[in-house]
Amino acid sequence: MRKRLLLPLALLSAPLMAAELKIDVEIPRLQVAEYHRPYVALWLEQPDKRHVANLAVWYDLKLKDNEGEKWLKDMREWWRRSGRSLEMPVDGISGATRAVGTHSLVFDDGQAPLKDLPAGEYRLVVEAAREVGGRELLRLPFSWPPQEAEKQQAQGESELGSITLELTQ
């Protein structure tokens, strides 16, 4: 004789909770004579600075003859860690530069690059470089997967504004 297990309907319709990483990147308004939108790269690295995964690369995609790719190397740290080995554009990672304001990215543990990310200590790295401007790099440490909700923040001084990293489980 077979026993059947009956589950309450509420359990079957309950949402599955997934770990999530949310990043807010502020592009500040600069009072300069010649303004160009910054190129920005976001990636994950281990504490020893070994590259783990690219999250986003924002650059000028619309210049003729892929001229925008020529300036990617101005994001020096990202370029050395992974950029020079990529063939741009990269589907799901590369995109157009962003205007002044706050821009959000959300990743969950059911999709790349978090899907196969081993548990451990990591750092979110955000690097920005701007034509006729400067270069800036910020790092935010975190543990994956999160054991509890966590919020980290760093403040840029020139090319980047506030960078916020929120982890939820």
MIKOLLUM-723851 format. One line per 2 residues: number of its first residue (from 1); for each residue x negated, y, z negated of C-alpha. Coordinates in nm, 4 decimals. Last residue first. Layout:
NUM = X Y Z  ...
END
This chain:
169 = -1.9269 3.5629 -0.1489  -1.9891 3.9276 -0.0869
167 = -2.3064 4.1125 0.0020  -2.3105 4.4843 0.0723
165 = -2.6105 4.6599 0.2257  -2.6013 5.0389 0.2502
163 = -2.8429 5.2567 0.4474  -2.8059 5.6316 0.3857
161 = -2.9587 5.8701 0.6382  -3.2176 5.7653 0.8925
159 = -3.4466 5.9731 1.1146  -3.5645 6.2083 0.8378
157 = -3.5672 6.1165 0.4694  -3.3846 5.7869 0.4539
155 = -3.1875 5.6803 0.1495  -3.1653 5.3199 0.0386
153 = -2.8653 5.1307 -0.0984  -2.7937 4.7847 -0.2320
151 = -2.4553 4.6361 -0.3208  -2.3923 4.2917 -0.4654
149 = -2.0961 4.0571 -0.4964  -2.1979 3.7394 -0.6729
147 = -2.4189 3.4365 -0.6087  -2.5113 3.5732 -0.2684
145 = -2.6437 3.3182 -0.0200  -2.8982 3.4574 0.0335
143 = -3.0901 3.6869 -0.1993  -3.1484 4.0561 -0.1221
141 = -3.4225 4.3134 -0.0658  -3.3551 4.6426 0.1185
139 = -3.6243 4.7838 0.3466  -3.6371 5.1239 0.5196
137 = -3.8403 5.2387 0.8220  -3.8691 5.5838 0.9773
135 = -4.0085 5.7279 1.2997  -4.0224 6.0861 1.4123
133 = -3.8865 6.3171 1.6747  -3.9432 6.4257 2.0328
131 = -3.7971 6.0865 2.1295  -3.6547 5.9201 1.8204
129 = -3.7593 5.6153 1.6240  -3.5532 5.4168 1.3737
127 = -3.6309 5.1068 1.1687  -3.3925 4.9154 0.9438
125 = -3.5219 4.6102 0.7572  -3.2969 4.3821 0.5531
123 = -3.5126 4.1812 0.3190  -3.4939 3.8171 0.2248
121 = -3.5168 3.5813 -0.0730  -3.3860 3.2295 -0.0381
119 = -3.1145 2.9940 0.0798  -3.1691 2.8850 0.4384
117 = -3.0091 3.0904 0.7180  -2.8308 2.8525 0.9571
115 = -2.4961 3.0329 0.9783  -2.6447 3.3708 0.8861
113 = -2.7764 3.4531 1.2349  -2.5402 3.3452 1.3781
111 = -2.1849 3.2831 1.2666  -2.0027 3.1110 0.9807
109 = -2.2057 3.2833 0.7092  -2.0539 3.6180 0.7924
107 = -2.1978 3.9261 0.9603  -2.0587 4.2806 0.9527
105 = -2.2113 4.5899 1.1111  -2.1000 4.9416 1.0270
103 = -2.1969 5.2791 1.1763  -2.2070 5.6048 0.9827
101 = -2.2324 5.9318 1.1750  -2.4440 6.1009 1.4431
99 = -2.4170 5.9111 1.7703  -2.5323 5.5551 1.8301
97 = -2.7735 5.4201 2.0887  -2.6296 5.1557 2.3177
95 = -2.6418 4.7867 2.2420  -2.8690 4.4922 2.1876
93 = -2.7861 4.2020 1.9586  -2.4842 4.0100 2.0890
91 = -2.6441 3.9402 2.4258  -3.0099 4.0434 2.4333
89 = -3.0930 4.3220 2.6776  -3.3851 4.2855 2.6840
87 = -3.6280 3.9961 2.7212  -3.7680 3.9454 2.3759
85 = -4.1291 3.8652 2.2821  -4.2299 4.2302 2.2485
83 = -3.9462 4.2969 2.0097  -4.0228 4.0323 1.7486
81 = -4.2591 4.1337 1.4683  -4.4822 4.3759 1.6606
79 = -4.1902 4.5620 1.8238  -3.9947 4.5719 1.4973
77 = -4.2907 4.7347 1.3230  -4.3589 4.9779 1.6034
75 = -4.0152 5.1106 1.6808  -4.1881 5.3190 1.9470
73 = -4.2242 4.9897 2.1379  -3.8598 5.0224 2.2419
71 = -3.9520 5.3249 2.4546  -4.0121 5.1367 2.7812
69 = -3.6825 4.9535 2.7407  -3.4949 5.2771 2.8103
67 = -3.6429 5.2907 3.1628  -3.4329 4.9891 3.2628
65 = -3.4668 5.0972 3.6296  -3.2158 5.3757 3.5685
63 = -3.1420 5.4783 3.2111  -2.8135 5.3344 3.0897
61 = -2.9270 5.1010 2.8122  -3.0678 5.3720 2.5865
59 = -3.1419 5.1832 2.2651  -2.9717 5.0145 1.9716
57 = -3.1213 4.6860 1.8550  -2.9104 4.4738 1.6222
55 = -2.9321 4.1766 1.3842  -3.2684 4.0252 1.4765
53 = -3.3619 3.7174 1.2768  -3.6321 3.5775 1.0470
51 = -3.9459 3.7876 1.0998  -4.2280 3.7160 0.8545
49 = -4.2796 4.0206 0.6310  -4.4145 3.8186 0.3322
47 = -4.0828 3.8900 0.1553  -3.8956 3.7167 0.4399
45 = -3.7501 3.9233 0.7201  -3.4086 4.0170 0.8511
43 = -3.3582 4.2635 1.1338  -3.2145 4.6015 1.2267
41 = -3.3574 4.8083 1.5122  -3.2662 5.1702 1.5889
39 = -3.3474 5.3952 1.8863  -3.2605 5.7471 1.7821
37 = -3.0254 5.9802 1.9700  -3.2171 6.2665 2.1265
35 = -3.2068 6.6254 2.0015  -3.4188 6.9050 2.1480
33 = -3.4084 7.2256 1.9408  -3.3695 7.0495 1.6063
31 = -3.1087 7.0659 1.3297  -3.0669 6.6956 1.2624
29 = -2.7330 6.5272 1.1994  -2.8014 6.1996 1.0216
27 = -2.7513 5.8495 1.1650  -2.6053 5.6519 0.8750
25 = -2.6277 5.2750 0.8842  -2.3687 5.0679 0.6961
23 = -2.4451 4.6973 0.6661  -2.2052 4.4235 0.5618
21 = -2.3242 4.0707 0.4796  -2.0558 3.8119 0.4161
19 = -2.0235 3.4843 0.2321  -1.7087 3.3023 0.3316
17 = -1.3851 3.2463 0.1466  -1.1345 3.0165 0.3111
15 = -0.7940 3.1765 0.3167  -0.5155 3.0002 0.1294
13 = -0.2583 2.8462 0.3642  -0.3200 2.4846 0.2701
11 = -0.3390 2.5618 -0.1000  -0.0071 2.7483 -0.0965
9 = 0.1611 2.4516 0.0777  0.1004 2.2376 -0.2295
7 = -0.1004 1.9313 -0.1439  0.0484 1.5856 -0.1077
5 = -0.1838 1.2907 -0.1270  -0.0446 0.9784 0.0234
3 = -0.1047 0.6408 -0.1302  -0.1318 0.3417 0.0968
1 = 0.0000 0.0000 0.0000
END
